[in-house]
Amino acid sequence: MKAHTKETQATMTPEKALDFLKEGNQRFQNNLKANRNLLEQVNDTSEGQFPFATILSCIDSRVSAELVFDQGLGDIFSVRIAGNFVNEDILGSMEFACKLAGTKLIVVLGHTSCGAIKGACDHAEMGNLTKLIEKITPAVNAVSEPKDESLRTSKNLEFVDSVSQKNVELTIQRIHEESPILSEMEKNGEIMIIGAMYDINTGEVTFA
């Protein structure tokens, strides 16, 4: 499989980009890989890159977007931060990826049993991590059930995963509210912005 070119990127639509990721995740779940020569892709991309998607995911070592979607060099922009939230630097990176570099799809990818989400559920405090966790706290507060405080901790994995899902939704909301560029591109049908959850037990990505 060759790296994407200016021509293949030009024919890509948001829907087609989503299908590419879904097909890649199916291959991953079935322990299959697209036939690609990575060194050849190094050569193919030496003078330019034409990725089709931008994926915001967690730094979790089990959730590498390139692996779980079976993508090669030059296929996707991968933005990683604990808790997969956005700030102005990440929004700027996404605007570059879509407006200037031509990607057609933004995926906010949360995952089950997320350590950053667990920390937010437990209101953990430690150095700079304290400030990071504060960015995820709105998602914790937005999940109303269970009411019992003793059940709103990292020990309750169902609650943790509900907060992860809510964090994805709130992150997409922030992209819409804080990036007029991306919001307008989506309105014009140039890109799609969607959420997804990765299951660390099965390798499956479920799109919203």
VOBA-1610 file (N, C-alpha, C; in pm, whole numbers, padded with zeros to 5 digits, always signed):
BEGIN
Met+00084-00119+00000Met+00000+00000+00000Met+00088+00124+00000Lys+00061+00213-00093Lys+00140+00335-00108Lys+00094+00441-00009Ala+00181+00537+00018Ala+00143+00652+00100Ala+00046+00738+00021His-00036+00815+00093His-00130+00904+00024His-00056+01015-00050Thr-00111+01050-00164Thr-00054+01156-00248Thr-00151+01274-00253Lys-00106+01382-00313Lys-00192+01499-00331Lys-00318+01461-00407Glu-00302+01370-00503Glu-00416+01328-00586Glu-00515+01244-00506Thr-00464+01148-00428Thr-00556+01062-00351Thr-00623+01143-00240Gln-00550+01239-00183Gln-00610+01324-00079Gln-00721+01410-00139Ala-00701+01458-00261Ala-00800+01544-00326Ala-00931+01471-00352Thr-00925+01339-00371Thr-01047+01262-00398Thr-01113+01213-00269Met-01047+01237-00156Met-01099+01191-00028Met-01214+01279+00020Thr-01318+01216+00075Thr-01429+01288+00138Thr-01428+01254+00287Pro-01497+01333+00370Pro-01504+01298+00511Pro-01560+01157+00534Glu-01661+01120+00456Glu-01723+00988+00470Glu-01625+00876+00431Lys-01551+00900+00324Lys-01453+00801+00277Lys-01340+00787+00379Ala-01300+00899+00440Ala-01195+00897+00542Ala-01239+00813+00662Leu-01366+00829+00700Leu-01421+00752+00811Leu-01422+00603+00777Asp-01460+00570+00655Asp-01460+00430+00611Asp-01319+00370+00617Phe-01219+00449+00579Phe-01080+00402+00584Phe-01042+00363+00726Leu-01082+00447+00823Leu-01049+00419+00963Leu-01125+00297+01014Lys-01252+00285+00977Lys-01332+00170+01019Lys-01273+00040+00964Glu-01234+00043+00837Glu-01174-00076+00774Glu-01041-00111+00843Gly-00963-00007+00877Gly-00836-00029+00944Gly-00855-00091+01081Asn-00957-00046+01154Asn-00981-00101+01286Asn-01030-00246+01277Gln-01105-00277+01173Gln-01147-00416+01151Gln-01025-00505+01128Arg-00930-00456+01049Arg-00806-00533+01026Arg-00733-00554+01158Phe-00725-00449+01238Phe-00656-00456+01367Phe-00720-00561+01457Gln-00853-00560+01464Gln-00924-00656+01549Gln-00903-00800+01504Asn-00883-00816+01373Asn-00865-00950+01318Asn-00718-00988+01301Asn-00630-00906+01362Asn-00485-00931+01357Asn-00434-00938+01214Leu-00487-00852+01129Leu-00443-00841+00991Leu-00379-00705+00971Lys-00296-00693+00870Lys-00234-00563+00840Lys-00238-00542+00691Ala-00262-00416+00652Ala-00254-00383+00510Ala-00110-00406+00464Asn-00095-00449+00341Asn+00037-00478+00287Asn+00106-00346+00250Arg+00193-00300+00338Arg+00263-00174+00311Arg+00411-00188+00344Asn+00491-00117+00268Asn+00635-00113+00290Asn+00666+00023+00353Leu+00696+00022+00483Leu+00714+00149+00554Leu+00835+00227+00503Leu+00941+00158+00467Leu+01058+00228+00413Leu+01025+00294+00279Glu+00942+00225+00202Glu+00898+00283+00075Glu+00814+00407+00101Gln+00733+00401+00208Gln+00651+00517+00244Gln+00736+00633+00294Val+00851+00601+00356Val+00945+00707+00394Val+00987+00784+00270Asn+01022+00710+00166Asn+01062+00774+00039Asn+00945+00849-00024Asp+00827+00787-00021Asp+00710+00848-00084Asp+00673+00982-00019Thr+00702+00995+00111Thr+00660+01115+00184Thr+00774+01213+00209Ser+00889+01187+00151Ser+01006+01271+00180Ser+00989+01415+00132Glu+00906+01435+00033Glu+00888+01572-00020Glu+00752+01631+00013Gly+00672+01560+00094Gly+00542+01614+00132Gly+00454+01509+00195Gln+00354+01556+00268Gln+00261+01464+00334Gln+00118+01505+00300Phe+00032+01404+00285Phe-00107+01430+00248Phe-00202+01340+00327Pro-00202+01355+00461Pro-00286+01271+00546Pro-00435+01297+00521Phe-00518+01197+00553Phe-00661+01211+00530Phe-00741+01236+00659Ala-00680+01213+00776Ala-00754+01228+00902Ala-00662+01282+01012Thr-00724+01349+01109Thr-00655+01397+01229Thr-00722+01331+01349Ile-00642+01265+01432Ile-00699+01191+01545Ile-00640+01243+01676Leu-00728+01289+01763Leu-00690+01332+01898Leu-00715+01215+01992Ser-00608+01162+02050Ser-00624+01048+02140Ser-00541+01068+02266Cys-00556+00975+02358Cys-00485+00978+02486Cys-00341+00929+02467Ile-00254+00962+02564Ile-00116+00913+02555Ile-00105+00766+02595Asp-00214+00706+02639Asp-00214+00567+02684Asp-00137+00478+02585Ser-00045+00398+02638Ser+00042+00318+02552Ser-00032+00211+02472Arg-00157+00184+02510Arg-00236+00082+02441Arg-00321+00140+02329Val-00317+00273+02314Val-00412+00339+02222Val-00339+00423+02117Ser-00246+00360+02047Ser-00178+00428+01937Ser-00270+00430+01815Ala-00304+00550+01769Ala-00399+00562+01657Ala-00349+00492+01532Glu-00218+00503+01505Glu-00163+00438+01385Glu-00184+00287+01389Leu-00172+00229+01509Leu-00188+00084+01521Leu-00334+00042+01521Val-00418+00106+01602Val-00556+00058+01615Val-00638+00084+01489Phe-00589+00177+01404Phe-00656+00199+01276Phe-00574+00145+01158Asp-00465+00074+01188Asp-00378+00015+01086Asp-00346+00114+00974Gln-00280+00222+01012Gln-00240+00323+00915Gln-00088+00333+00908Gly-00039+00382+00795Gly+00105+00390+00773Gly+00157+00532+00780Leu+00279+00551+00733Leu+00341+00684+00733Leu+00267+00776+00637Gly+00240+00898+00683Gly+00175+00996+00597Gly+00024+00983+00588Asp-00036+00891+00666Asp-00181+00869+00655Asp-00263+00957+00750Ile-00215+00974+00873Ile-00293+01050+00971Ile-00204+01143+01053Phe-00264+01254+01095Phe-00203+01337+01198Phe-00249+01282+01332Ser-00154+01256+01421Ser-00188+01199+01551Ser-00154+01299+01661Val-00257+01345+01731Val-00240+01439+01843Val-00268+01362+01971Arg-00170+01360+02062Arg-00188+01279+02183Arg-00162+01360+02309Ile-00257+01350+02402Ile-00243+01413+02533Ile-00326+01334+02632Ala-00279+01319+02755Ala-00354+01245+02856Ala-00493+01304+02871Gly-00595+01221+02852Gly-00733+01268+02866Gly-00794+01325+02739Asn-00718+01321+02628Asn-00766+01365+02496Asn-00861+01485+02499Phe-00815+01595+02561Phe-00890+01720+02561Phe-00822+01820+02467Val-00883+01935+02445Val-00821+02036+02359Val-00783+02160+02438Asn-00679+02227+02390Asn-00646+02362+02434Asn-00615+02442+02307Glu-00570+02564+02321Glu-00552+02646+02200Glu-00440+02592+02111Asp-00340+02529+02171Asp-00232+02473+02089Asp-00281+02355+02006Ile-00361+02270+02068Ile-00415+02155+01997Ile-00515+02200+01891Leu-00597+02299+01924Leu-00691+02353+01825Leu-00614+02412+01707Gly-00505+02481+01736Gly-00422+02536+01628Gly-00363+02426+01541Ser-00322+02318+01605Ser-00268+02204+01530Ser-00375+02143+01439Met-00498+02134+01493Met-00608+02080+01413Met-00643+02172+01296Glu-00638+02303+01321Glu-00666+02399+01212Glu-00561+02387+01103Phe-00435+02371+01143Phe-00328+02349+01044Phe-00357+02222+00965Ala-00390+02113+01038Ala-00409+01983+00974Ala-00521+01987+00870Cys-00630+02055+00904Cys-00747+02056+00814Cys-00741+02166+00709Lys-00713+02289+00753Lys-00720+02403+00662Lys-00599+02410+00569Leu-00482+02380+00621Leu-00360+02394+00541Leu-00310+02262+00484Ala-00323+02153+00561Ala-00267+02025+00515Ala-00372+01932+00454Gly-00501+01969+00463Gly-00602+01900+00384Gly-00669+01777+00442Thr-00658+01750+00573Thr-00728+01632+00626Thr-00879+01656+00625Lys-00954+01549+00609Lys-01099+01560+00591Lys-01181+01520+00713Leu-01113+01470+00816Leu-01184+01412+00930Leu-01107+01439+01058Ile-01180+01482+01163Ile-01122+01490+01296Ile-01195+01388+01383Val-01118+01303+01450Val-01175+01205+01542Val-01121+01235+01682Val-01212+01253+01778Val-01173+01262+01918Val-01192+01123+01976Leu-01081+01058+02009Leu-01083+00918+02048Leu-01057+00901+02198Gly-01163+00868+02272Gly-01148+00832+02413Gly-01129+00682+02425His-01106+00634+02547His-01093+00489+02563His-01138+00445+02701Thr-01166+00317+02713Thr-01212+00261+02841Thr-01096+00257+02940Ser-01132+00259+03068Ser-01033+00249+03177Ser-00920+00351+03164Cys-00954+00473+03127Cys-00854+00578+03104Cys-00796+00628+03238Gly-00664+00625+03248Gly-00598+00668+03371Gly-00620+00814+03404Ala-00619+00900+03303Ala-00641+01043+03326Ala-00783+01067+03376Ile-00878+00995+03318Ile-01018+01007+03362Ile-01032+00956+03504Lys-00964+00845+03536Lys-00968+00792+03674Lys-00914+00896+03772Gly-00806+00963+03734Gly-00749+01066+03819Gly-00846+01180+03843Ala-00919+01218+03736Ala-01019+01325+03749Ala-01135+01280+03839Cys-01176+01154+03827Cys-01284+01101+03911Cys-01244+01102+04059Asp-01114+01080+04084Asp-01064+01075+04222Asp-01013+01211+04271His-01023+01314+04181His-00974+01449+04215His-00828+01444+04259Ala-00747+01370+04186Ala-00606+01352+04219Ala-00530+01484+04205Glu-00429+01499+04288Glu-00343+01618+04282Glu-00197+01575+04288Met-00119+01618+04188Met+00024+01587+04187Met+00091+01675+04083Gly+00169+01770+04128Gly+00245+01855+04037Gly+00161+01914+03924Asn+00215+01909+03804Asn+00145+01964+03687Asn+00023+01882+03647Leu+00019+01757+03694Leu-00096+01672+03665Leu-00224+01732+03720Thr-00212+01807+03830Thr-00330+01870+03891Thr-00400+01959+03791Lys-00324+02042+03719Lys-00382+02134+03621Lys-00442+02059+03503Leu-00376+01950+03463Leu-00428+01870+03351Leu-00564+01811+03389Ile-00571+01756+03508Ile-00695+01690+03553Ile-00810+01790+03564Glu-00778+01915+03597Glu-00883+02017+03604Glu-00954+02035+03471Lys-00882+02008+03361Lys-00943+02021+03227Lys-01048+01912+03202Ile-01037+01800+03276Ile-01129+01687+03257Ile-01244+01690+03357Thr-01227+01765+03465Thr-01327+01771+03572Thr-01467+01806+03523Pro-01484+01898+03424Pro-01620+01926+03375Pro-01694+01801+03326Ala-01620+01705+03270Ala-01683+01581+03224Ala-01731+01498+03342Val-01651+01498+03450Val-01692+01425+03571Val-01821+01486+03625Asn-01825+01618+03633Asn-01942+01686+03687Asn-02065+01672+03599Ala-02043+01652+03468Ala-02155+01643+03374Ala-02223+01507+03375Val-02159+01407+03435Val-02222+01274+03447Val-02297+01270+03580Ser-02428+01265+03572Ser-02511+01282+03693Ser-02528+01155+03776Glu-02515+01039+03713Glu-02532+00913+03786Glu-02399+00837+03796Pro-02372+00770+03905Pro-02456+00761+04025Pro-02442+00885+04113Lys-02543+00910+04194Lys-02541+01026+04284Lys-02451+00999+04405Asp-02447+00876+04449Asp-02369+00837+04566Asp-02220+00865+04542Glu-02163+00956+04620Glu-02024+00997+04602Glu-01926+00880+04612Ser-01961+00780+04692Ser-01872+00666+04709Ser-01861+00582+04581Leu-01957+00600+04490Leu-01956+00526+04364Leu-01899+00610+04248Arg-01866+00736+04276Arg-01814+00826+04173Arg-01660+00833+04181Thr-01597+00715+04179Thr-01451+00707+04189Thr-01396+00616+04080Ser-01264+00606+04076Ser-01198+00522+03975Ser-01227+00374+03993Lys-01275+00337+04110Lys-01306+00196+04134Lys-01430+00151+04057Asn-01516+00246+04022Asn-01638+00217+03947Asn-01609+00238+03799Leu-01570+00129+03731Leu-01528+00141+03591Leu-01641+00184+03498Glu-01763+00151+03534Glu-01877+00195+03452Glu-01887+00348+03456Phe-01867+00405+03574Phe-01867+00551+03588Phe-01749+00612+03513Val-01631+00552+03526Val-01512+00600+03456Val-01537+00606+03305Asp-01595+00501+03250Asp-01618+00496+03105Asp-01727+00595+03063Ser-01825+00619+03150Ser-01928+00720+03121Ser-01865+00859+03115Val-01772+00884+03206Val-01702+01013+03207Val-01614+01025+03082Ser-01550+00916+03041Ser-01468+00917+02919Ser-01553+00955+02798Gln-01671+00896+02788Gln-01762+00926+02677Gln-01805+01072+02682Lys-01839+01120+02801Lys-01881+01259+02817Lys-01766+01354+02784Asn-01645+01315+02820Asn-01527+01398+02790Asn-01508+01412+02639Val-01533+01305+02564Val-01527+01312+02418Val-01630+01412+02366Glu-01753+01402+02417Glu-01860+01492+02373Glu-01828+01637+02403Leu-01778+01664+02524Leu-01746+01802+02562Leu-01627+01855+02482Thr-01534+01767+02447Thr-01419+01808+02366Thr-01465+01850+02227Ile-01555+01774+02169Ile-01610+01811+02037Ile-01686+01943+02046Gln-01759+01961+02154Gln-01831+02087+02176Gln-01734+02204+02181Arg-01621+02184+02250Arg-01521+02290+02260Arg-01459+02321+02123Ile-01436+02218+02043Ile-01382+02241+01908Ile-01476+02330+01830His-01606+02299+01836His-01705+02380+01765His-01709+02524+01816Glu-01702+02539+01948Glu-01716+02672+02008Glu-01590+02757+01995Glu-01473+02693+02002Glu-01349+02769+02012Glu-01268+02775+01882Ser-01315+02704+01778Ser-01247+02713+01649Ser-01348+02745+01539Pro-01370+02873+01514Pro-01459+02912+01404Pro-01413+02854+01270Ile-01283+02837+01253Ile-01229+02782+01128Ile-01279+02640+01105Leu-01263+02554+01207Leu-01305+02414+01193Leu-01456+02403+01188Ser-01524+02485+01266Ser-01670+02482+01268Ser-01727+02518+01130Glu-01668+02618+01068Glu-01714+02659+00935Glu-01683+02552+00830Met-01565+02491+00841Met-01529+02385+00747Met-01627+02270+00756Glu-01667+02236+00878Glu-01764+02127+00894Glu-01900+02167+00838Lys-01938+02290+00863Lys-02067+02340+00812Lys-02070+02336+00660Asn-01954+02360+00597Asn-01945+02359+00451Asn-01926+02219+00393Gly-01920+02118+00481Gly-01904+01981+00433Gly-01762+01945+00394Glu-01665+02032+00428Glu-01525+02005+00393Glu-01464+01901+00486Ile-01508+01901+00611Ile-01457+01806+00709Ile-01572+01751+00793Met-01544+01647+00868Met-01638+01593+00966Met-01564+01586+01099Ile-01634+01618+01207Ile-01576+01609+01341Ile-01661+01511+01421Ile-01601+01399+01461Ile-01678+01296+01530Ile-01603+01242+01651Gly-01677+01176+01738Gly-01618+01113+01855Gly-01616+00962+01841Ala-01530+00898+01919Ala-01520+00752+01917Ala-01463+00705+02050Met-01490+00580+02083Met-01435+00516+02203Met-01363+00388+02165Tyr-01244+00370+02221Tyr-01166+00249+02200Tyr-01179+00159+02323Asp-01210+00033+02300Asp-01223-00064+02409Asp-01090-00137+02427Ile-01025-00115+02541Ile-00893-00175+02562Ile-00899-00326+02579Asn-01020-00381+02598Asn-01034-00526+02614Asn-01049-00599+02481Thr-01101-00531+02380Thr-01131-00599+02253Thr-01057-00541+02134Gly-01008-00416+02146Gly-00944-00350+02031Gly-01044-00283+01939Glu-01172-00285+01977Glu-01276-00228+01890Glu-01292-00077+01913Val-01305-00004+01804Val-01339+00139+01811Val-01485+00155+01773Thr-01561+00218+01863Thr-01702+00246+01835Thr-01716+00395+01809Phe-01767+00428+01691Phe-01784+00569+01654Phe-01921+00620+01698Ala-01924+00746+01737Ala-02050+00806+01784Ala-02145+00824+01668
//
